[in-house]
Amino acid sequence: LKRDVMGEEEYKAFKSLDIGDVVGIVRATVGPLAAKEHLEFTSEVAPDVPLVRGDFDKLVHVLQNLCGNAVKFTEKGSVTLRVTSPESAPEGQCALSFQIIDTGRGIPQEEQERIFESFEQGTGVRNTGDLQETGVGLGLAIARAIARRFGGDLTLSSTPGMGSVFTLTAVFRLASDTDVIPDPPASVLPQQPE
């Protein structure tokens, strides 16, 4: 992403990052939540995923939200976060795919686009009145907006009774040889997903 299409502060947020570190933070946050629900949480980062420049905080937040949702709506089985670099990108850039795969209840076809709208949730949401459990229906809308801001998208493939696959794609600049990979900021150490 270029400096001229975003504010100076947002541009400064782009740092060299190791996707393995991002996934590690997500695993440290979501793994215990999955274990509490007797679910297996696994993560895979393809060996050809390079070091990139991106917004560490936003990427971690979006992935925590998506993986947390998958755990919330999976009653048995597993949730997997898989990162690959499936397609070519212009020189100096890298397209990455983040797939969140669950064995949950699945989402009916007629709801699959609507759940990306602000303040919308699927009919399978438990109406307990507890915002910690149900949320307010903004997470997917925000995640899709961020993905599109980063030159990608957030899509869904789901079959009721067989689980869901949310795929977040984004385009990053490749990190240069002179970039220093910073330690993950304290602000993204394990927190509860929204």
C-alpha positions in Angstrom: 0.0 0.0 0.0 1.3 3.4 -0.9 1.8 6.3 1.4 -0.3 8.6 -0.8 -3.5 6.6 -0.3 -3.5 6.6 3.5 -2.7 9.0 6.4 0.8 9.5 7.7 0.0 7.8 11.0 -1.5 4.7 9.2 1.6 4.5 7.0 3.9 4.7 10.0 2.0 1.6 11.5 3.5 -0.5 8.6 6.5 -2.4 9.9 8.4 -5.4 8.8 6.8 -8.4 10.3 7.1 -12.2 10.4 3.7 -13.8 9.7 4.8 -16.6 12.0 5.0 -14.1 14.9 1.4 -12.9 14.0 0.1 -16.4 14.0 1.9 -17.1 17.3 0.1 -14.2 19.0 -3.2 -15.4 17.6 -2.5 -19.0 18.8 -1.5 -17.8 22.3 -4.8 -15.9 22.5 -7.3 -18.3 20.8 -5.7 -21.6 21.8 -6.7 -21.5 25.4 -10.2 -20.4 24.5 -10.4 -23.4 22.2 -9.0 -25.8 24.8 -11.6 -24.5 27.3 -14.3 -25.6 24.8 -12.6 -28.9 24.2 -11.7 -27.9 20.6 -8.4 -28.4 18.8 -6.8 -25.2 17.6 -4.0 -25.6 15.0 -2.1 -23.2 12.8 0.0 -23.7 9.7 2.2 -21.2 7.9 3.5 -22.3 4.5 7.3 -22.3 4.3 7.3 -20.0 1.3 5.5 -17.1 3.1 8.1 -14.3 3.2 8.8 -11.5 5.6 6.4 -8.6 4.7 5.7 -5.0 5.6 2.3 -4.5 7.2 0.2 -3.3 10.1 0.9 -5.8 12.8 -1.8 -4.6 15.2 -4.6 -4.6 12.6 -3.6 -8.0 11.2 -3.5 -9.6 14.7 -6.8 -8.0 15.7 -8.6 -9.2 12.6 -7.2 -12.8 12.9 -8.0 -12.9 16.6 -11.6 -11.9 15.8 -12.1 -14.4 13.0 -10.5 -17.3 14.9 -12.4 -16.3 18.1 -15.7 -16.4 16.1 -14.8 -19.8 14.8 -14.2 -21.1 18.3 -17.4 -19.5 19.5 -19.5 -21.2 16.9 -17.8 -24.6 16.8 -19.3 -27.0 19.3 -16.9 -29.9 18.5 -13.9 -30.7 16.4 -11.3 -28.1 15.4 -10.4 -24.7 14.2 -7.4 -24.2 11.9 -5.6 -21.0 10.9 -3.7 -21.6 7.6 -1.5 -19.1 5.9 -0.3 -19.5 2.3 1.0 -17.3 -0.6 -1.3 -18.7 -3.3 -0.8 -16.3 -6.2 1.7 -14.1 -7.8 1.7 -10.3 -7.1 3.5 -7.3 -8.7 7.2 -7.1 -8.1 8.0 -6.1 -4.5 4.7 -7.3 -3.2 3.2 -10.5 -1.8 -0.4 -11.7 -1.8 -1.2 -13.8 1.3 -4.2 -15.9 2.1 -5.3 -16.5 5.7 -7.9 -19.3 6.0 -9.9 -19.9 9.2 -11.3 -23.4 8.8 -13.8 -24.8 11.4 -15.9 -27.9 11.9 -18.8 -25.8 13.3 -22.5 -25.6 12.5 -22.0 -23.9 9.1 -23.9 -20.9 7.7 -26.9 -21.2 5.4 -26.3 -19.8 1.9 -29.0 -17.1 2.3 -27.1 -15.6 5.3 -23.6 -15.8 3.9 -23.4 -12.3 2.4 -25.7 -10.6 5.1 -23.4 -11.5 8.0 -20.7 -9.2 6.5 -23.1 -6.2 7.0 -22.7 -4.0 10.1 -24.9 -5.1 13.1 -25.9 -8.4 11.4 -25.5 -11.9 12.7 -26.5 -15.3 11.5 -29.6 -17.0 12.9 -27.5 -19.5 14.7 -26.2 -16.9 17.2 -27.3 -17.8 20.7 -29.4 -14.9 22.1 -28.3 -15.0 25.7 -28.1 -11.2 26.0 -24.4 -11.6 26.8 -22.3 -9.4 24.5 -19.2 -11.4 25.4 -20.8 -14.4 23.8 -22.8 -12.9 20.9 -21.0 -9.6 20.1 -22.8 -6.8 18.3 -22.3 -7.9 14.7 -19.4 -5.6 13.7 -16.4 -7.9 13.6 -16.9 -9.3 10.1 -17.8 -5.9 8.6 -14.7 -4.4 10.1 -12.5 -7.4 9.0 -13.7 -7.2 5.4 -13.2 -3.4 5.3 -9.6 -3.8 6.6 -8.9 -6.6 4.1 -10.2 -4.5 1.2 -8.1 -1.6 2.4 -5.1 -3.9 2.1 -6.0 -4.8 -1.5 -7.7 -8.1 -0.7 -11.1 -9.3 0.6 -12.8 -11.5 3.2 -14.9 -14.3 1.8 -16.8 -17.3 3.1 -17.4 -20.8 2.0 -19.8 -22.8 4.2 -22.1 -25.8 4.2 -24.6 -26.1 7.1 -23.6 -29.0 9.3 -20.1 -29.2 7.8 -18.3 -26.1 8.9 -17.0 -22.9 7.4 -13.9 -21.5 5.8 -13.4 -17.7 6.0 -10.6 -16.6 3.7 -8.9 -13.3 4.2 -6.6 -12.1 1.4 -4.3 -9.1 1.5 -1.5 -7.7 -0.5 1.7 -6.7 1.4 5.0 -5.1 0.4 7.9 -7.4 0.7 10.3 -6.6 3.6 13.7 -5.5 2.4 17.0 -7.0 3.5 17.6 -3.9 5.7 14.3 -4.0 7.5 14.5 -5.0 11.2 11.8 -7.3 12.5 10.7 -5.7 15.8 9.5 -7.7 18.8 5.7 -8.0 18.8 4.3 -4.9 20.6 2.9 -5.4 24.1 -0.5 -4.1 22.9 -1.1 -7.3 21.0 -0.1 -9.8 23.7 -2.9 -12.3 24.3 -6.3 -10.7 24.8 -9.8 -12.0 24.6 -11.2 -11.8 21.0 -14.2 -9.6 20.5 
